[in-house]
Amino acid sequence: MFRTLTGYFSNDLAIDLGTANTLIYMRGKGIVLDEPSVVAILSDAPTNKKSILAVGLEAKRMLGRTPGSIQAIRPMKDGVIADFTVTEQMLKQFIKKVAPGRFFAASPRIVICVPCGSTQVERRAIKDSALAAGARRVELIEEPMAAAIGAGLPVEEPTGSMVVDIGGGTTEVGVISLGGVVYSNSVRVGGDKFDEAIINYIRRNYGMLIGETTAEEIKKTIGSAFPGAEVREMEVKGRNLAEGIPRAFTVSSNEILEALTEPLNQIVSAVKIALEQTPPELGADIAEKGMVLTGGGALLKDIDRLLAEETGLPVFVAEEPLTCVVRGSGKALDKMDKHGTIFTNVP
């Protein structure tokens, strides 16, 4: 009885705990938070006591610009928890932001997305950190399933739906039918690897050193996955390694395409492996309906064209690909009591 009552007062949340961004969906309100998964920690030298200075957007602005006493870190790596304590604190802060303390506020029920390639230990860590952050009950849902629900694919029907979710740390490829994942694969290639490839290319070809934030800016502005008719250019500032002095230089979209070739090829091969492993009947459905791209990586120019050329299948980018996973998890909140096949079990 009391549980039913507290459930009535609590705000159920769906959380997409991503490598790059954390999104929170609240039942009845939609997406209430979309902030970078970054935490700034202040260390007090004499006592060696650490306290959280900022989380989210405020902390991201500090990345690569901090003095000795402040450390800006990303506690999620490749879609899984790299630093348990910091992730727990970050979750607490985010939950506090969206559900500020009210009189008789009950602890929420939470649905969290996990990469399909994560181990039971990694899933347990995500579940424990949510419980420690104040959740009453936690359910985990695999990212391809959440992305498919968010993209509006007919997951409950006996027909094959293929989704490719390109996130910050991982790319998840999933084939879904009858409310369950038939095939799923996760490769640790995503937006971060794109940024890394750009940094390495510029270091190798220009002898210049740029930071992650600049690399991300280049990717968003002139990055593309397929050779286009127009060549776009961008002025970039970085440190010249030979002279040790900051300099400005110009890069073109063709050079960035060359830099991104290797991580893009890994995504293409993951999609091809998924198609090889798919049962023939579901393969026929996918050949007819094509595949849907979600996640921040789907915003890379012409990535749908690249996959269409490589596979010969129709490829579509979902509406609002960045929020697909969290919106799908939000819809899964309604199915929490039924506890269907869409959730994943952790012992």
C-alpha positions, 0 to 999 in steps of 0.5 A, spaced: 500 500 500 505 504 502 509 502 496 503 504 491 502 511 494 510 513 494 510 510 487 504 515 485 508 521 488 515 519 485 517 522 478 519 516 474 525 517 470 529 514 464 536 515 463 541 515 457 548 515 461 552 516 455 560 517 454 559 524 451 552 526 454 547 524 459 540 525 458 534 524 463 526 523 461 521 524 466 514 521 465 509 526 463 514 532 462 519 529 456 526 530 456 528 535 462 536 534 462 541 534 456 548 535 459 555 533 457 557 527 462 563 531 465 565 532 472 569 537 475 573 535 481 576 540 486 582 537 490 584 540 497 592 539 497 593 539 504 587 535 506 587 531 499 579 532 500 576 532 493 569 535 492 565 536 486 565 543 483 561 542 477 557 537 473 555 537 466 555 543 461 559 548 466 564 542 467 565 541 460 567 548 459 573 547 463 575 541 459 583 542 458 583 549 461 583 547 468 589 549 473 592 544 478 587 544 483 581 542 479 580 536 474 575 535 469 574 528 468 569 524 464 567 518 468 564 514 462 568 511 458 566 507 451 559 507 454 561 504 461 563 506 468 570 508 468 570 511 475 564 509 479 564 514 485 564 520 480 559 517 476 554 516 482 556 523 484 554 525 477 548 522 477 546 524 484 547 531 481 543 530 475 537 527 479 537 533 484 537 538 478 531 535 475 527 533 481 529 538 486 527 536 493 519 537 495 516 535 501 514 527 501 518 526 495 519 519 494 525 516 490 524 515 483 524 508 479 529 509 473 530 505 467 537 506 464 540 504 458 546 499 457 551 498 451 549 491 449 556 489 449 557 491 456 559 485 461 554 483 467 560 486 472 559 493 468 551 492 468 551 491 475 556 497 476 551 502 473 545 499 476 548 500 483 550 507 482 543 509 480 541 505 486 546 509 490 544 515 487 537 514 490 533 510 486 527 505 488 528 500 483 532 500 477 531 496 470 536 496 465 535 496 457 539 495 452 541 501 447 539 498 440 532 496 443 531 503 446 533 506 440 529 502 436 523 504 440 525 511 440 525 511 433 518 509 432 520 502 429 515 496 430 519 492 435 513 488 438 511 486 431 514 479 428 518 483 423 525 485 423 527 492 424 535 494 424 538 500 428 545 502 428 546 507 434 552 511 433 554 514 440 560 517 443 564 511 446 560 505 442 556 503 436 551 499 437 548 494 432 541 491 433 536 487 429 529 487 433 523 482 432 517 481 437 519 485 443 526 482 443 533 483 441 535 477 435 542 480 434 546 485 437 553 487 437 557 493 440 564 496 437 568 501 441 568 506 436 564 512 436 564 520 436 570 520 441 574 515 436 572 520 430 575 526 434 581 522 436 582 520 429 582 528 427 587 529 432 592 524 430 591 526 423 593 533 424 599 532 428 601 527 423 600 531 417 601 538 420 605 537 426 600 541 430 597 539 436 589 540 437 585 539 443 579 534 444 574 540 443 577 543 437 577 536 434 569 536 435 568 543 432 572 540 426 568 534 426 561 538 426 563 543 422 566 540 416 566 533 417 563 528 412 563 520 411 562 520 403 566 524 398 562 530 396 562 535 390 563 541 394 570 542 399 569 546 405 575 549 409 575 551 416 581 555 420 583 551 426 588 554 431 593 549 435 600 548 437 606 547 433 610 542 435 616 544 432 616 551 435 612 550 441 608 556 439 600 557 437 599 557 430 593 558 425 592 553 419 586 551 414 584 544 413 579 542 408 573 537 408 577 532 404 582 531 409 577 530 415 574 525 410 581 521 410 582 522 417 575 519 419 576 513 414 579 508 419 573 509 424 568 509 419 570 502 416 570 499 423 562 501 423 561 499 416 564 492 418 560 491 424 554 493 420 556 487 415 557 482 420 550 484 423 547 482 416 551 476 415 548 473 422 541 475 421 536 470 420 534 470 413 526 471 414 528 478 418 534 479 413 528 479 408 524 484 412 531 489 413 532 489 405 525 491 404 525 497 410 532 498 411 536 500 417 535 506 421 541 510 424 540 514 431 545 517 436 550 523 435 554 520 430 548 519 425 549 527 424 555 526 421 554 529 414 553 523 409 554 517 413 547 514 411 550 515 404 556 511 406 552 505 409 547 505 403 553 505 398 556 499 402 550 495 404 546 496 398 540 497 403 536 503 404 538 507 410 534 513 414 537 517 419 531 517 425 528 524 427 532 527 432 537 522 433 541 525 439 534 523 443 532 517 440 535 512 446 532 516 452 525 517 448 525 510 447 527 508 454 522 513 456 516 509 453 519 503 456 517 506 463 510 505 461 512 497 460 516 497 467 510 493 471 509 488 465 516 487 465 516 484 458 522 482 454 525 489 453 529 489 459 535 486 460 536 482 467 542 483 472 543 477 477 
